[in-house]
């Protein structure tokens, strides 16, 4: 696998593994909404394609696929320490728990009765009140004790906490831009101390909560955060989709980037593009995962939202090898 450019800084230097992820002939990812890594460093790619869940070894060799015809629209992916694979189907108003070979273990779903929030199916401004699970959920994370946290983010403005067997414990959040409120809570992540990190995407911030939903701190130096993952040392890796993806291609708005942060939110390293609409450039990092060696996997979406404004050669899936 040829390595191309280097990115990052300080202790976080990476080489881009160009062309990582070998699909069978005739297959395509279309776009990659989520990515995850299991305890054996196998990489799971959740794509909006005919083959939604594809599995690779860390060298990018294809190992298998499952989930064909099951999901309405893949969105978030999380793999717990015990190798349970959690898939979030936003248009299906559902979260599903699978084994690594695709056997369904549990579903929490409200497809027949999404919550009444005022959501019109198109604009975040139409969410005028919060509601119970779900209305277009976006992501899931498993806490150290096994509880499940779900960001209910496109048609709602809430975080829901469930027991490991799917019983609702509590919910918090309201639409708005004040502390503790959300506009598109797009991802949720829980650290080893059970702190809950929420990517409050349209408010361009990450909010950190206690397990009871009490706000602890806000990080404001974030560019439309889409996804967060953690490594074994507690560093956070944030896929920030940037302001160009969020609207008309106005290059005065901050562009997409990846940031590496410590537990206080301090940026330890970052990389992105000066010209996000140029050839071969980063455009829309949507999902991010880290393996046991510190390598990163980033999935991008540039078909479903930006109306054809993405560069023609945008990269749907990238691996960054930590040096």
N, C-alpha and C positions, 0 to 999 in steps of 0.2 A: 504494500500500500504506500504510494508515494506521498511524502509529506510536503506541503507547500509553505505557506506563510506562517510566521510566528505572531502570536497575539498575547496580550496580557502584560504584566509587569511584576517586578519584585519577586516574591516567592511563588507567584502564580503565572508561569510562562507556559504556553501551550503551542503545539504545532497542529495545524489544521490537516486532518486526514481526508484528503479530497476523494470523493467518490465512495466513501464508506457505506456499506450496506448493499449486498448483492442480491437483488430480487430475481426470481425466475423469469425466464424470457417471456415478454409480453405483459408482465405485471408493471404497475406503477403505483407510487404512493398517493398521487394526486396532491394531497397536502397532509402534513403530519400535525395533528392536534396535541398529542401527548406521547411521552416516552418515559420508560422506567427500566430499572435494572434490578435483577433478583440477586440472591445470595451467592450464586455461582457466576456472577457477572454476565449473565445472558441479558441481552437488550431486547425489550418489548416495544414495538412501535405501533401506536394507535393512530391509524390513518383513515382518511375519508375516501376510501377506495373500495373496490370489490372484495378485497382481502383485508379487513380492518385491523386484525391483530397479527403482526408478523414478528418472528423471533429470530435473533441473530446471536452468534457468539461474539466475543469482544473484538475479533478480527474482522467482523462484518460478514461472516459466512452465514447463509440462510439455513435456519434450523427447522422452520415449520410455520404454519399459519392456522388460525381458527377465528370463529366469529362471523363467517360469511352469512349475510342476510339477517343477522340478529339485531343490529343497532340501527336506530333512525339517524343519528348523527354523532359520531365519536367526538368527545371533547377532552375530558381529563383522564389521566391514568396514574395510579399509585400502586406500588408494590410494597407490602408490609414486610417486616423482618422475617416472618414465617412463610414468606413467598406466596401469600394470597395476592391475587391480581384484582384490583378494584378499577372498574371502568365506569366513567360518568357519561351518560347519554343525555345531552342537553335537550334535544327535541323529543326524546322519549320520556322526559321528566323522571329519570331513573338513575340509580346507582346499582351496579351489579358486582358481586364478588365471585371470582372464579379460581380454580386451581391453575397451575402454570400450563397445563395442557388443555385448558378451555372448558373444564367441567363446571357448570354453574352451581354455586353453593348458596347464594342468597341474593335477593333482590328487594330493594326499597323503591317503590314506584308510585307515581300519582298521575299516570298518563291520561286516565279517564276524567280526572278532576284536578287540573293544576290550580294552585291557590289564586284567589281573587286579589290581585294587586293593582289592577288597572292597566297592566301591560298590554300594548297593542300588537306585540309580536315583532316590532321593528325598532322603536326608539326607547332609549333608557329614560327619557323624560316622562314617558307614560307611566312609569312605576311610581304611583302616588302614595302607596301604603305598603307595608310589609305584610307577609302572610306566612302560613305554615308551609311545610314541605309539600311539593316543590313547584317552582315555575321556572323552567330552564336552568337546572343546576349546572355548575361549571367544573367543580373539582372536589376531591375528597382527600383527607389525610387521616392516618391512624396514629393516635397518641400512644405513649409508652404503656399505659394501662390497658390499651385495647379499644378505648372509645373511638368512635368515628366522628370526624368533623367534616361537614359538607358546606361548601360555599354555594348558595342558591342565588346566582348572580345576574343572569340576563333578564329574567322576568320577575325577580324578587330582589330584596336588599337585606338578606339575612345570612347568618351562620347558624347551622343546626348541629347539635351534638347528640349522637346516638350511642346506645350501648353496643357492645360487639355483636349482639344478635339483632340489632336494628330497631330497638325501642327508643323513641324520642325522649331525651333528657331535658333539653332546654334549647331555646333559640334566642338570638339577639340581633339587633340592628334595625335601622329605619332608613328610608331613602333620604339623602341630603348630603351636605358637605361639612357638617359640623363633626367634631370628634365623636367617634362611636357610630356615626352614620356611614352609609355606603352608597356609591353609584357604581354598579357593576363589580361586586366582590368576585373576582375572577379566579382566585386560587386561595387555598388555605394550606398551611404547613405547621406542624407541631414539633417543637424541639425536645431534647432529652429532659428538660425541666418542665415540660407540659405547657410552655408558653405557645400561644396561638398567633401565627403571623398571617395576616389577611392582605392579599393584593387588592387594594381598593382602586381598581384600574382607572376609571374615568376621573377620579379625584387625584390621580397622580401621587399616590402615597401608599405606604405599607403601615398598617395599624397592628399593634401588638397587644394581645389580651391575655388575661388569666383564663383558666379553664371554665370559670364562671361567667365569662364575658365582660369582665371589668377591664376597661382600657388602661394600659400601662404606659405606652409611649407611641408617638407618631414619627415616622420617617418621611420627610417631605422631598428629599432630593432623589426622586424616582420618576422615570419617564414611562408612564402608562404600564405598570408592571402586570405581566401575564401569568408568570409561574415562578415558583421558588422551590429549590431543593436544598438539602443539607448534606454535608459530608460527616465523616466520623469524628472530626475535630470540632464540629459546630459552626463551620463557615457556611454562609448562605450564598447561593448562586441564584441570581435573579435574571429572568428573561424579560427585558423591558422593550415593549413593542414600538415605542416612540410615537411622536406626534404626527409624522408623515403618514403612517398607516391609519391613524385615527381620523383623518380628514382629507381635504384637498392637498395635493402635493406641494405644500408651502415649505420650502427648505429653510425658512427662518425658524421653524419649530424643531425641537430636539429630535434627533433621529434615533433609531433602534440601537440597543447595546446590550451586552452582558456585563453584569457587575458581580464581583466577589466581595462579600461584606463580612465583617465580624458580628458578634452578637449584639453590638450597640448600633449597628447600621452603618458603621464607617466603611467607606469604599476602600478596599485593599488593592483591587485591580479592576480594569474595565477595558472593553474593546467594542468598537462599532465601526461606522463608516461615515466619512465626511460627505459623501454624495450617495444617499440611500437609493436614488433612482438611476444610478450609473450601472454600467455593465458589471456583472459579477459581484454585486454588493449585497450586504445584509439587508433584509427588508422587514421581516415580521417574525421574530423569535417568539413562539407561542408556548412550547413545552421544553423543559430542561430536566436532565437527570445526571447523576454522578455515580461512577462505579467505585469499587474498592481501591483502585489505584489512583483515583483522583481525576480520571479522564471524564470529559463532559460530552453529553449528547444533546443536541438542540434540534427540535422540530419547528418548521415554519408553516404558516398558513398564508397564502397569497392568492387564493382563488375565490374563496367564499365572500370576502369582504371588500377588497379595495377596488373593485370595478375595473380590473385589467391594468391598473397603474403600476404593478410590480415590474421590475426588470425582467426581460424575456428569459434570462438565464439564472433566475433566482434559484437558490439551493434549498430543497425541501427538507433535507436532513443532513446534519453535519456532526462530525466527531472532532473533538479537540483533545489531543494527547498531551497530558501534563509532562513537562520535561524536568 
